Amino acid sequence: MKKIIFIISILCLLTSSSKAQGTLTALTSLNVSDIRTYISANYSLKEKNRDTLCLYTTVFIKFKVSSVGKINELSLSENIPDIIKNALEKAVKSSNSHWSTNKSDLEYFSKTTFILPVVLFYGKGCDGGGGELSLTVPVENWRKIYNTMRTANYAVLDILKFKDKYLDSLECVMLAPLKLGDE
């Protein structure tokens, strides 16, 4: 029994040690949702830009992975600030050299469209909100917040939009949402 506890302790220690070093595992067909870790680690906005944003919305990232393990057919919901769009695109592409090159994984990736919802919370630019969505936000900023929330509704339409045409359906893998921003 003591040996089992010792082995489990060593495994836990090794696992936490590799996470502490910031190592990211290869993305395979079994852990494709770990792309959220790559995006979180590589998504950044300058503080001066974050401080001006008043945005509460959802963005959908749609992508495929090519047969050589690179992000392919990357598209994001429309009507998001360019600074966020560029940062998200860069963060997604940061995974390019981390996709499994196993033949069965590459075959799966090349046939699959992935959709990742990204929930964005940026409230520092909502004068008086202090980064929180609260009743102290002035009325004119509530309009700004409301408009970004409406954008989230339109983003749902963009899931089925491909090359300026709407598809009747889309076979895809919907990944668990990623939350970014101030909190």
N, C-alpha and C positions, 0 to 999 in steps of 0.2 A: 504494500500500500504506500509506504514511504517513497519507494522508487517511482511509482506512478505520479505522486504529488511532485516529486523533484523534477521529473521529465516535463510535466505540464508547466511548472514554474519556469523552467529553462525556455520552453517554447514561447511562453507569454513574454518573457524578457527579450527574446530574439525578435519577436513580432513588434513589440513597442520600440525596440532599438532601431529597426529598419524604418519604421514610421517617423521616428525622431530625426533620422538622417535625411528625410525628405525623398526617399526612393519611391518611385511610382512603378507599379507592376505593368507588365505588358498587357495591352488590351486584347482580349480574346472574345470569341463568341459567347463565352460563359460570363464574362465580367465587363461587357461593353458599357454598362452603366457607370463604370469607374471613370468614364470620360469626364464626369462631373468633377472629379478630383483634379484632373489636368486643367480644366477650365478655371476652377477656383484658384489653383496655384499660379496660373498665368494670366488671370484677368486683373487688370489694374487701371485705375483712373487717377490722375493727379488730384491731390487734395483740393487745389483751387477749382478744379472742374466739379468735383463731388459737392463742394460747398454751394454751387450755384444750381444744382439740380433739384427740381420739385417734380418727382416722378414716382408714381405707384402704378405699375402695370405688369403685364406678362408678355414676354417675347418668346416666339417659337423658333427654334433653330432646327432646320431640316438639312440633313446631309446623308451622303453615302460614303463608303470607304472603297477606294478603287482596288483592283486586283493586285496592286503593288503596295497596298497599305498606306495610302495617302487619302486625306479628306478630299472628297469629290462632291460636286453638285451642292455646295454649301449655299444656303439661303436663310435669311432671317425675316421675321415679320417686318412689314413696312411701318413707317411713321414712328421710328425711334430715333433719338438724336444720333447723328453721325459718330460722335465721340464714343457712345456706347456700342454702336454697331461695329465700329472698327476694333474696339477693345475685345468684343466677343468673338469676332472673326479671327483675330490674332490668337486668342486663347484656345479656340477650337483647333486651329491649325498647329498649335504647339504639340498636339498629340501625333502629328504625322510620322515621326520616327518610332512611335511606341506601339504600333499595331502589330499583332502577331503575324508572322509570315508563314505560319502553318497553312498548308494547302487547303484543308477543310475550313479553317477560319476565313481565309481570303475569299474562298468561294461563297461562304455565307455572307460576308460583308458586301461583296460586289452585287449581291442579289437583294439586299435589304436597304430600305430607306429608314433612317432613324429620325425621330423627332424628340427634341429635348425642350421642355418648357422651362423658361428661366423667369422667375418672379423677381422683379426689381423694386426695391424700396429705397428711394432717395428723397429725404425730406429736409435736408439742411438749407436748401434754396427756397423753401416755402416760408418766407418771412414770418417769424413769430411762432413757427411750429417747433423749433429747436430739434428738428430731425424726427419728430413724432407727428403722426396724423392725429391732431387733437382739435378741440373746439376753439382753441386760441388762434388758429390760423385765420388771417383776414379773409373776408368774402372773396376778394379778387383772386386769392390763391386757391380757394376752394374750387373756383372755375378751372384753374390750371390743373389741379389734381383730378377733377372730374373728367377733363378732356383726356388725361393720360389713362384714366381707368376705362374710358370709352375705347381707347386705342387697344386695350387688352381684348375687348369684344371683337374688334375688327381683325385682330391677330389670328383669331380662330379661323376666319375666312382664308387667311394666307396659308394655312396648312395645306389646303387643297389647290393653291395657286401655283402653277408651274409655267414659266415662260409666258406670263401675262394671260394665261387661260386657266379657268377653273376646271378641275377634274371632278368627275362624278363620284369617284372613290379613290382611296389610296391605301395600298397594303403597306403597312409600316410597323415598326417597333416603337412604341411610345415609352420613352425612358422616364424615370422618376424625376420630378421637378428639382431644379437647383434654385436656391435663393441667394441673391446678391444685393449688396447695398449697405445702407446705414441701418443699424438696429441697436 
